[in-house]
Structure formats: structure tokens, C-alpha cells
Amino acid sequence: MLVGASVCFLLFAARLLHPAAVAAEAVVVRYPEGVAHGFLVLRTLDGKPIADGESTQVAQGDRVTNRMSFKFADGSIYDQTTVFSQNRTFHLVSDHVLQKGPSFERSMETAIDTASGQVTVRYNEHGEEKVLIKRLQLPPDVSNGMLFAVLKNARRNVPTTVSYVAATPKPRIVNLEFIPQGQEPFSIGRYAHKAIRYAVKIKISGLAGAVAVLLGKKPPNIQAWVLAKDAPALLRWDGPLNTDGPVWRMELATPAVWPPTKEVQQKPDGH
């Protein structure tokens, strides 16, 4: 029995070490990105606000520059600037991320240049600054910094898979699969709406993925909600900001603090 069990385990491990490749695909542009300026709030999953965010986007021709930043209550910062094109399909040009402060396991700066395939990661480990520079064979559908645009254009009835550069801090290419989970109702004031909920699965191929499975490392539970109308919009994202970070809730916010309004003093003649 032990021999049979050992053989079964080895066969199972061999399958893990050589998993079937996940077919990623370029996402077709159905809803082109344009000029936008929005406000975000970052919360823990139990609803506690931990950071205020801002997102700006400018489109020139078929090239889009998006910047998303967060200021945390504990002084941490997260800043991401992404440039991508949207000529029939979305294509990443460059992505730069800076994270530092006590909200993150380590301070880290990551830069991706798709023209050269170079990924640069600067990080602190035990008080020492380290730099990793690696050239990767980046797939045309790599989607760092474009996940929200991808989600708005993802198919609503079948899974969509894209590539992603994960820095842990060593950079490697993984797959993200967006799996539609059906529609869920929500409301804003007296208006009722429906959102498509997506489960987002991280798929790691090769030896790294097999080792993660064998060690029992549980992937984060990532979910996203997209407005299910002709003009889709990302409403909520439950997931990490960085590859190995905690799962936080990102939602749209509106400015709520206004200076006191001064009443206009009318003169006795009514003017």
C-alpha cells in the first residue's frame, strides 16, 4: 500500500511540475478609455477606512496615461503611473509603482518597460537597499496597471485570462483569470443597479506554481464588481495593491468636506 501511495503521489507531483499552460489573450477594446478624474477610498474588509485615493487619466490619440495614488492614515503611500495604448486591443507601454511605509511588508519600487522587456525592482530588506534587474519575454497581453480597464472590457459570460508581472520581489509572469459569477443588485440613493461580480484567480505555471500548491500556500480571495450597463464602470475591488500584500477593499468615493458657505448679506434696498 505504501508503494502504491508513493507512486500516486509522484505522479500527482509530476503533473503539478508540468501544469497545462494557461491561454492568455489580448483584451479587445470595446469601451475606449478617456479623460477621467475620480476619488477612491481604501478599506479593510470589515469596512474600516485606511487610505484616501485619487485617480487621474488623460488620453492623447490611442495612448492613455493613468495615475492612481493613495495616502494612508499611518503615513504610507502608494503611487502607480501606467501608460498603455488602446489600438483595437489594450497594450501596456510602461508601469511604475512606488510603495513605502508601515502598511507594506517592504518598501518597493517597480518599473516595467515593455519595449525592452526590462523589469527593475528596488526594495529594502533588513535595512539594506537591493536592486533586481531582469529582462522577461513579456506577452503582448501583460496588464499591470490596466486591470480596471481590462475588467470593464472583459467578456461577461466566459472567463478572460491575461498576463501579469508579479514582483515578490523577484519578478515573474503569472496569469490572472477573471471569472464571471453572475449579477448582484446594489443601490445608490433611490436608484437601483446591477453589478457583474468577477472572481479573480492567480495562476502560476511551472515549478513555482507546483511548489506553492505543495506548500499549501492559499492564493488571496480577489473579487471585483463592474456596473452591468452599456457604460461599464468598476465599482469595487477586493484584492491586494501589491502581489504579496493583504486583501483590501477599494471603492469609489466622493469629496465630502466643503468649506462653510458664506451667506450673502443683502442690503436694505434688496441688492
SERO-4910 file (N, C-alpha, C, O; in steps of 0.05 Angstrom, whole numbers):
BEGIN
 pado doro    nc1    nc2    nc3   cac1   cac2   cac3    cc1    cc2    cc3    oc1    oc2    oc3
  Met    A     16    -24      0      0      0      0     17     25      0     11     44    -14
  Leu    A     39     25     16     56     48     17     69     53    -10     71     76    -19
  Val    A     77     32    -24     90     35    -50     70     47    -70     76     66    -85
  Gly    A     45     37    -69     24     47    -87     19     76    -81     16     92   -100
  Ala    A     17     84    -56     12    112    -48     35    130    -57     30    152    -66
  Ser    A     60    120    -54     83    136    -63     82    141    -93     88    163   -102
  Val    A     75    120   -108     74    123   -137     53    144   -145     57    161   -162
  Cys    A     30    142   -132      8    161   -137     17    189   -131     11    208   -147
  Phe    A     31    193   -109     40    220   -101     60    230   -122     58    254   -130
  Leu    A     78    213   -131     98    222   -150     85    230   -177     93    249   -189
  Leu    A     65    214   -185     51    221   -210     36    247   -207     35    264   -225
  Phe    A     24    251   -183     10    276   -178     29    300   -178     23    321   -189
  Ala    A     52    296   -165     72    317   -164     83    324   -192     87    347   -199
  Ala    A     86    303   -208     96    307   -235     77    324   -252     85    341   -267
  Arg    A     51    319   -248     31    335   -262     32    364   -253     29    383   -269
  Leu    A     37    368   -227     39    396   -217     64    410   -228     63    434   -234
  Leu    A     86    395   -231    110    407   -241    109    413   -270    125    429   -280
  His    A     90    402   -284     86    407   -313     57    413   -318     44    399   -334
  Pro    A     46    435   -306     18    440   -310     12    450   -338     30    460   -352
  Ala    A    -13    447   -346    -21    456   -372    -19    487   -373    -27    500   -354
  Ala    A     -8    498   -395     -5    527   -397    -32    540   -398    -51    529   -411
  Val    A    -35    563   -385    -60    578   -386    -59    597   -410    -40    612   -414
  Ala    A    -79    595   -426    -80    611   -451    -89    640   -444   -113    644   -439
  Ala    A    -71    658   -445    -78    686   -441    -86    698   -467    -80    687   -488
  Glu    A   -100    721   -466   -110    732   -491   -111    763   -489   -116    774   -467
  Ala    A   -105    776   -511   -107    805   -511   -136    813   -510   -153    801   -523
  Val    A   -142    833   -493   -169    841   -489   -177    862   -510   -163    883   -513
  Val    A   -198    858   -524   -207    876   -545   -219    901   -533   -234    899   -513
  Val    A   -213    924   -544   -223    949   -534   -251    953   -545   -256    959   -568
  Arg    A   -270    950   -527   -298    955   -533   -307    982   -523   -324    996   -535
  Tyr    A   -295    991   -500   -301   1017   -488   -275   1032   -484   -262   1028   -464
  Pro    A   -267   1049   -503   -242   1063   -501   -241   1081   -477   -260   1093   -469
  Glu    A   -217   1081   -465   -212   1098   -441   -209   1127   -450   -199   1132   -472
  Gly    A   -217   1146   -433   -215   1174   -440   -205   1190   -416   -193   1180   -398
  Val    A   -211   1216   -417   -203   1234   -395   -221   1228   -371   -245   1227   -373
  Ala    A   -209   1225   -347   -224   1219   -323   -209   1229   -299   -185   1230   -298
  His    A   -225   1235   -278   -213   1243   -252   -232   1233   -231   -255   1242   -229
  Gly    A   -223   1215   -214   -240   1203   -194   -227   1202   -167   -203   1206   -165
  Phe    A   -243   1196   -147   -233   1194   -119   -240   1166   -108   -261   1155   -114
  Leu    A   -221   1156    -92   -224   1128    -83   -220   1127    -52   -209   1146    -40
  Val    A   -230   1106    -41   -225   1101    -12   -216   1072    -10   -227   1054    -23
  Leu    A   -197   1067      8   -187   1040     13   -194   1033     41   -190   1048     60
  Arg    A   -206   1009     44   -216   1000     70   -206    971     75   -198    957     57
  Thr    A   -206    964    101   -203    936    107   -229    922    100   -249    935     95
  Leu    A   -229    895    100   -253    880     92   -276    884    112   -299    878    105
  Asp    A   -270    893    136   -291    898    155   -301    927    154   -317    935    171
  Gly    A   -292    942    134   -303    968    129   -287    992    140   -296   1015    137
  Lys    A   -265    987    154   -250   1009    166   -234   1024    145   -217   1011    131
  Pro    A   -238   1050    142   -222   1065    122   -193   1067    131   -187   1074    154
  Ile    A   -174   1062    112   -146   1064    119   -130   1083    100   -108   1091    106
  Ala    A   -142   1090     77   -127   1108     59   -147   1122     40   -168   1111     33
  Asp    A   -139   1146     33   -154   1162     13   -139   1161    -13   -115   1163    -14
  Gly    A   -154   1158    -35   -141   1155    -61   -152   1174    -82   -173   1186    -79
  Glu    A   -136   1177   -103   -143   1194   -126   -134   1180   -151   -112   1169   -152
  Ser    A   -150   1182   -172   -143   1170   -198   -147   1191   -220   -169   1203   -222
  Thr    A   -127   1196   -236   -129   1214   -259   -121   1199   -284   -104   1181   -284
  Gln    A   -133   1207   -306   -128   1194   -332   -130   1214   -354   -149   1230   -356
  Val    A   -110   1213   -373   -110   1230   -396   -105   1213   -421    -88   1196   -420
  Ala    A   -121   1218   -442   -118   1203   -467   -109   1222   -489   -122   1243   -493
  Gln    A    -88   1215   -503    -79   1230   -526    -76   1211   -549    -58   1194   -550
  Gly    A    -94   1213   -569    -94   1193   -590   -102   1167   -579   -122   1165   -565
  Asp    A    -87   1146   -585    -94   1119   -574    -77   1113   -550    -76   1090   -541
  Arg    A    -62   1133   -539    -45   1128   -516    -58   1140   -491    -67   1163   -491
  Val    A    -58   1125   -469    -71   1133   -444    -50   1133   -422    -34   1114   -420
  Thr    A    -51   1154   -405    -34   1155   -381    -52   1156   -357    -68   1174   -354
  Asn    A    -49   1136   -340    -66   1134   -316    -48   1135   -291    -27   1122   -290
  Arg    A    -57   1151   -271    -42   1152   -246    -62   1147   -223    -83   1160   -221
  Met    A    -55   1129   -205    -71   1123   -182    -53   1125   -157    -31   1112   -156
  Ser    A    -62   1140   -137    -45   1143   -113    -63   1141    -88    -87   1148    -89
  Phe    A    -50   1132    -66    -64   1130    -40    -46   1142    -18    -22   1139    -18
  Lys    A    -59   1157      0    -46   1167     24    -59   1153     48    -83   1155     52
  Phe    A    -43   1138     63    -53   1122     85    -53   1138    111    -38   1158    115
  Ala    A    -70   1130    129    -72   1143    155    -46   1141    171    -41   1158    188
  Asp    A    -31   1119    166     -5   1116    181     18   1129    167     41   1125    175
  Gly    A     13   1144    146     35   1158    132     46   1143    108     63   1153     93
  Ser    A     37   1118    103     46   1103     80     35   1116     54     15   1130     55
  Ile    A     49   1110     32     40   1120      6     41   1097    -15     58   1079    -13
  Tyr    A     23   1099    -34     24   1081    -57     19   1098    -81     -1   1113    -82
  Asp    A     36   1096   -101     33   1113   -125     40   1096   -150     61   1084   -152
  Gln    A     21   1095   -169     25   1079   -193     18   1096   -218     -3   1108   -219
  Thr    A     37   1097   -237     33   1111   -262     36   1091   -285     56   1077   -287
  Thr    A     15   1089   -301     15   1069   -323      9   1083   -349     -8   1100   -351
  Val    A     24   1075   -370     20   1084   -397     13   1060   -414     27   1040   -414
  Phe    A     -9   1062   -429    -17   1040   -447    -31   1050   -472    -40   1073   -472
  Ser    A    -31   1034   -492    -45   1041   -517    -70   1025   -520    -73   1004   -507
  Gln    A    -89   1035   -536   -115   1022   -539   -123   1022   -569   -144   1032   -576
  Asn    A   -105   1011   -585   -110   1009   -614   -120    980   -619   -104    962   -623
  Arg    A   -146    977   -619   -160    952   -622   -158    934   -597   -179    925   -588
  Thr    A   -134    930   -587   -131    916   -562   -115    933   -543   -101    952   -551
  Phe    A   -116    927   -517   -100    942   -497    -72    931   -497    -67    907   -498
  His    A    -52    949   -496    -24    941   -496     -9    959   -477     -8    983   -480
  Leu    A      4    947   -457     20    962   -437     45    973   -449     59    959   -464
  Val    A     51    998   -444     76   1011   -452     95   1012   -429    118   1003   -432
  Ser    A     86   1022   -406    104   1023   -382     86   1024   -357     63   1033   -358
  Asp    A     98   1016   -335     84   1016   -310    105   1022   -288    126   1009   -287
  His    A     99   1041   -270    117   1048   -248    101   1048   -222     81   1062   -221
  Val    A    110   1034   -202     96   1032   -176    116   1038   -154    138   1028   -153
  Leu    A    107   1056   -136    123   1062   -112    105   1057    -88     83   1067    -86
  Gln    A    115   1040    -69    101   1036    -44    121   1037    -21    143   1026    -22
  Lys    A    113   1051      0    130   1053     23    114   1060     48     93   1073     46
  Gly    A    124   1052     71    110   1058     96    102   1033    111    104   1011    100
  Pro    A     93   1036    136     87   1013    153     64    996    143     61    973    153
  Ser    A     47   1006    125     25    989    115     34    967     96     19    948     90
  Phe    A     59    969     87     70    949     69     92    932     82    107    942     99
  Glu    A     94    907     74    114    889     86    142    899     80    160    897     97
  Arg    A    146    911     56    172    923     49    167    946     31    148    947     15
  Ser    A    185    966     33    185    988     14    196    978    -13    216    964    -13
  Met    A    182    985    -35    190    974    -60    182    993    -83    162   1006    -82
  Glu    A    199    994   -103    194   1009   -127    198    991   -152    219    978   -154
  Thr    A    177    989   -169    178    971   -192    173    987   -217    155   1004   -218
  Ala    A    189    981   -238    186    994   -264    186    973   -286    203    955   -286
  Ile    A    167    974   -303    164    955   -326    166    971   -352    151    991   -355
  Asp    A    183    963   -370    185    975   -397    181    952   -417    198    935   -420
  Thr    A    158    953   -431    151    930   -448    168    930   -474    172    909   -486
  Ala    A    178    954   -483    193    955   -508    219    938   -505    227    924   -523
  Ser    A    232    940   -482    257    925   -477    253    899   -461    270    882   -461
  Gly    A    229    897   -449    224    874   -432    237    876   -405    238    856   -390
  Gln    A    248    899   -398    263    902   -373    244    908   -350    227    926   -352
  Val    A    248    893   -328    234    898   -303    254    904   -282    273    889   -277
  Thr    A    251    927   -269    270    936   -248    255    938   -221    234    950   -219
  Val    A    266    924   -201    254    924   -175    274    934   -155    296    922   -152
  Arg    A    268    955   -141    284    966   -119    269    961    -93    245    968    -91
  Tyr    A    282    950    -73    268    944    -48    288    944    -25    312    942    -28
  Asn    A    277    946     -1    293    946     24    289    919     38    266    910     41
  Glu    A    310    908     46    309    883     61    329    884     84    353    886     81
  His    A    318    884    109    334    886    133    351    911    132    375    911    140
  Gly    A    339    933    123    352    959    123    372    963    100    385    984     98
  Glu    A    374    944     82    393    945     60    377    948     34    359    933     29
  Glu    A    385    967     17    372    971     -8    383    952    -29    407    949    -32
  Lys    A    365    938    -43    373    919    -63    360    926    -90    338    938    -90
  Val    A    372    918   -112    362    923   -138    362    898   -155    383    885   -157
  Leu    A    339    891   -166    337    868   -185    330    879   -212    311    894   -216
  Ile    A    346    872   -232    340    879   -260    338    854   -276    357    838   -277
  Lys    A    316    850   -289    311    825   -304    297    831   -330    278    847   -331
  Arg    A    306    818   -351    292    820   -377    274    796   -380    283    773   -379
  Leu    A    249    801   -385    229    780   -388    218    780   -416    217    801   -429
  Gln    A    209    757   -425    195    755   -450    166    762   -444    149    745   -438
  Leu    A    160    788   -445    134    797   -437    113    791   -458    116    799   -482
  Pro    A     91    778   -451     69    773   -470     56    799   -478     57    818   -463
  Pro    A     43    800   -502     30    825   -511      6    832   -494     -3    855   -495
  Asp    A     -4    814   -477    -28    820   -461    -21    826   -432    -39    825   -415
  Val    A      5    831   -425     12    837   -398     -4    862   -389     -5    882   -404
  Ser    A    -16    861   -365    -37    880   -358    -32    896   -332    -51    905   -321
  Asn    A     -7    898   -323     -1    914   -299    -12    942   -303     -6    955   -323
  Gly    A    -26    952   -283    -36    979   -283    -61    983   -301    -72   1005   -302
  Met    A    -69    962   -315    -92    964   -333   -115    946   -325   -134    943   -341
  Leu    A   -114    935   -301   -134    915   -294   -162    926   -294   -181    912   -301
  Phe    A   -165    951   -286   -192    962   -285   -203    966   -313   -227    962   -318
  Ala    A   -186    975   -332   -195    978   -360   -201    951   -371   -221    948   -386
  Val    A   -185    931   -365   -189    904   -375   -216    893   -364   -231    881   -379
  Leu    A   -222    898   -339   -246    888   -327   -271    900   -340   -291    886   -345
  Lys    A   -270    926   -347   -292    938   -360   -297    927   -388   -320    929   -398
  Asn    A   -277    916   -400   -279    906   -427   -279    875   -428   -282    864   -450
  Ala    A   -277    862   -405   -277    833   -404   -305    823   -412   -325    836   -409
  Arg    A   -305    798   -423   -330    786   -431   -346    779   -406   -335    772   -385
  Arg    A   -372    781   -409   -390    779   -385   -400    751   -380   -413    746   -360
  Asn    A   -395    732   -399   -407    706   -396   -386    683   -396   -393    660   -391
  Val    A   -361    690   -403   -340    669   -403   -315    681   -390   -311    706   -390
  Pro    A   -297    665   -379   -273    675   -366   -254    689   -386   -253    683   -409
  Thr    A   -240    709   -376   -219    724   -391   -193    721   -376   -192    725   -352
  Thr    A   -172    713   -390   -145    709   -378   -125    728   -390   -123    731   -414
  Val    A   -109    742   -372    -88    760   -381    -63    753   -366    -63    739   -346
  Ser    A    -40    764   -376    -14    761   -362     -9    784   -343    -20    806   -346
  Tyr    A      8    779   -324     14    799   -303     42    794   -292     49    771   -287
  Val    A     57    816   -289     84    814   -277     82    817   -247     75    839   -237
  Ala    A     87    796   -232     86    797   -203    114    800   -192    132    785   -200
  Ala    A    118    819   -174    144    824   -161    141    816   -132    126    827   -117
  Thr    A    158    796   -123    155    785    -96    180    784    -78    179    768    -60
  Pro    A    201    799    -81    206    820   -101    216    810   -128    217    825   -148
  Lys    A    224    784   -130    234    774   -156    211    775   -176    189    764   -171
  Pro    A    215    787   -200    193    789   -219    189    763   -234    209    750   -242
  Arg    A    164    756   -238    157    732   -253    130    738   -266    114    754   -257
  Ile    A    124    723   -288     99    726   -302     79    706   -292     85    682   -291
  Val    A     56    715   -284     34    698   -276     10    704   -294     10    723   -310
  Asn    A    -11    688   -291    -36    693   -305    -58    702   -285    -59    691   -263
  Leu    A    -75    720   -293    -99    728   -278   -123    720   -295   -125    727   -318
  Glu    A   -141    705   -282   -165    696   -296   -189    710   -283   -194    707   -259
  Phe    A   -205    724   -299   -229    738   -290   -253    720   -296   -259    715   -320
  Ile    A   -266    710   -276   -288    690   -280   -314    703   -271   -318    709   -248
  Pro    A   -333    707   -290   -359    719   -283   -374    701   -264   -376    677   -267
  Gln    A   -386    714   -243   -401    700   -223   -430    707   -223   -445    700   -204
  Gly    A   -439    721   -243   -467    729   -244   -471    758   -235   -451    772   -229
  Gln    A   -495    767   -235   -502    795   -228   -512    797   -200   -525    779   -189
  Glu    A   -506    820   -187   -515    825   -160   -527    853   -159   -516    872   -170
  Pro    A   -550    857   -145   -563    883   -143   -549    901   -123   -538    891   -103
  Phe    A   -549    927   -128   -540    946   -108   -555    972   -114   -568    975   -135
  Ser    A   -553    991    -96   -568   1016   -100   -551   1040    -92   -533   1038    -75
  Ile    A   -556   1062   -105   -545   1088    -98   -568   1107    -94   -581   1116   -114
  Gly    A   -573   1114    -69   -597   1130    -64   -622   1115    -72   -627   1093    -63
  Arg    A   -639   1128    -89   -664   1116    -98   -660   1101   -125   -679   1091   -136
  Tyr    A   -635   1099   -134   -630   1086   -160   -620   1057   -155   -602   1053   -139
  Ala    A   -633   1039   -168   -626   1010   -166   -609   1002   -190   -615   1010   -213
  His    A   -588    987   -186   -570    979   -207   -563    949   -203   -570    937   -183
  Lys    A   -548    939   -223   -537    912   -221   -508    913   -228   -499    928   -246
  Ala    A   -492    896   -214   -464    895   -220   -456    866   -226   -467    847   -215
  Ile    A   -438    862   -245   -426    836   -250   -403    831   -231   -385    848   -229
  Arg    A   -405    809   -216   -383    803   -198   -364    783   -212   -373    763   -223
  Tyr    A   -338    789   -210   -318    772   -221   -300    760   -199   -292    775   -181
  Ala    A   -295    735   -200   -274    723   -184   -248    725   -199   -247    718   -223
  Val    A   -226    733   -186   -201    737   -199   -181    716   -188   -174    716   -165
  Lys    A   -173    697   -205   -156    675   -197   -127    680   -207   -123    687   -230
  Ile    A   -108    676   -189    -79    678   -197    -70    650   -204    -72    631   -189
  Lys    A    -58    647   -228    -48    622   -237    -18    624   -243     -9    640   -259
  Ile    A     -2    607   -228     27    607   -231     35    581   -244     30    559   -234
  Ser    A     48    583   -267     56    559   -282     84    550   -273     98    565   -260
  Gly    A     91    526   -281    118    516   -276    123    507   -248    104    502   -232
  Leu    A    148    506   -240    157    496   -214    147    514   -192    139    503   -171
  Ala    A    147    540   -196    138    558   -174    109    552   -166    102    552   -143
  Gly    A     92    548   -186     64    542   -180     61    515   -166     45    513   -148
  Ala    A     77    496   -175     75    469   -162     84    470   -133     72    458   -115
  Val    A    106    485   -128    116    488   -100     95    502    -83     91    494    -60
  Ala    A     82    523    -94     62    537    -78     39    518    -70     29    519    -48
  Val    A     31    501    -89     10    482    -83     19    462    -62      4    456    -43
  Leu    A     43    451    -65     53    431    -47     57    442    -19     53    428      1
  Leu    A     64    468    -17     68    480      9     41    490     21     41    499     44
  Gly    A     20    487      6     -6    495     16    -11    525     18    -26    534     35
  Lys    A      4    540      1      0    569      2    -26    576    -11    -31    571    -35
  Lys    A    -44    589      4    -71    595     -6    -70    622    -20    -62    642     -9
  Pro    A    -79    623    -46    -80    648    -60   -101    667    -48   -121    657    -37
  Pro    A    -97    693    -51   -117    712    -39   -144    709    -53   -145    703    -77
  Asn    A   -165    715    -39   -192    715    -50   -198    743    -62   -206    761    -48
  Ile    A   -193    745    -88   -196    771   -102   -223    771   -116   -230    752   -130
  Gln    A   -238    793   -113   -263    796   -127   -266    825   -137   -254    843   -126
  Ala    A   -282    828   -158   -286    855   -170   -315    857   -178   -327    837   -187
  Trp    A   -326    881   -176   -353    887   -185   -353    908   -206   -341    930   -202
  Val    A   -367    903   -229   -368    922   -251   -397    928   -257   -413    910   -259
  Leu    A   -403    953   -261   -430    962   -268   -439    948   -293   -425    949   -314
  Ala    A   -462    934   -292   -471    918   -315   -490    934   -332   -514    928   -335
  Lys    A   -479    955   -345   -494    971   -364   -478    976   -389   -455    967   -391
  Asp    A   -490    992   -407   -476    998   -432   -451   1015   -428   -432   1014   -444
  Ala    A   -450   1030   -406   -426   1045   -399   -415   1033   -373   -421   1043   -351
  Pro    A   -399   1012   -375   -389    998   -351   -370   1015   -335   -355   1032   -345
  Ala    A   -370   1010   -308   -351   1024   -291   -344   1005   -268   -361    990   -258
  Leu    A   -319   1006   -260   -310    990   -237   -321   1002   -211   -317   1026   -207
  Leu    A   -335    986   -195   -348    996   -171   -333    989   -146   -332   1004   -127
  Arg    A   -320    965   -146   -308    956   -122   -287    934   -129   -291    919   -148
  Trp    A   -265    934   -114   -243    915   -118   -235    905    -91   -225    921    -75
  Asp    A   -238    879    -86   -228    867    -61   -203    851    -68   -205    829    -78
  Gly    A   -180    862    -63   -155    849    -70   -131    865    -60   -134    887    -49
  Pro    A   -107    854    -63    -83    867    -54    -74    889    -73    -80    888    -97
  Leu    A    -61    910    -63    -49    930    -80    -24    920    -93    -17    927   -115
  Asn    A     -9    904    -77     15    892    -88     13    862    -88     -6    851    -77
  Thr    A     32    848    -99     30    819   -104     26    803    -79      8    786    -78
  Asp    A     42    809    -58     40    793    -34     28    808    -10     34    802     13
  Gly    A     12    829    -16      1    845      5    -26    834     15    -36    815      4
  Pro    A    -37    847     35    -63    838     46    -86    846     27    -83    863      9
  Val    A   -109    833     30   -132    840     14   -146    864     26   -155    863     49
  Trp    A   -149    885     11   -163    909     19   -186    914      0   -188    903    -22
  Arg    A   -205    931      9   -228    938     -8   -225    966    -19   -222    985     -4
  Met    A   -225    968    -46   -223    994    -59   -251   1001    -71   -263    985    -85
  Glu    A   -260   1025    -64   -286   1034    -74   -285   1063    -84   -266   1077    -77
  Leu    A   -305   1070    -99   -307   1098   -108   -315   1115    -84   -330   1106    -66
  Ala    A   -306   1140    -84   -312   1159    -62   -319   1185    -75   -312   1191    -98
  Thr    A   -332   1202    -60   -338   1229    -69   -328   1249    -48   -329   1243    -24
  Pro    A   -318   1273    -56   -310   1292    -36   -333   1300    -18   -354   1307    -28
  Ala    A   -328   1299      8   -350   1304     27   -344   1328     45   -361   1335     61
  Val    A   -320   1339     44   -313   1361     62   -312   1387     46   -295   1390     28
  Trp    A   -330   1405     52   -331   1431     38   -328   1453     59   -336   1450     82
  Pro    A   -315   1475     51   -313   1498     70   -341   1510     74   -358   1508     57
  Pro    A   -345   1522     98   -371   1533    104   -379   1554     82   -362   1570     74
  Thr    A   -404   1553     74   -414   1572     55   -421   1598     68   -437   1598     88
  Lys    A   -410   1620     58   -416   1646     70   -442   1657     58   -446   1658     34
  Glu    A   -460   1665     76   -486   1676     67   -481   1704     56   -466   1719     67
  Val    A   -496   1709     34   -494   1736     22   -511   1756     38   -535   1752     42
  Gln    A   -498   1776     48   -512   1797     63   -526   1816     44   -514   1829     27
  Gln    A   -553   1817     46   -568   1835     29   -571   1862     42   -574   1865     67
  Lys    A   -569   1882     26   -572   1909     35   -602   1915     39   -619   1901     28
  Pro    A   -608   1936     54   -636   1942     59   -653   1946     33   -677   1941     33
  Asp    A   -639   1955     12   -654   1960    -13   -658   1934    -29   -670   1935    -51
  Gly    A   -649   1912    -18   -652   1886    -32   -630   1878    -50   -631   1857    -61
  His    A   -609   1895    -53   -586   1889    -70   -563   1877    -54   -542   1871    -66
***
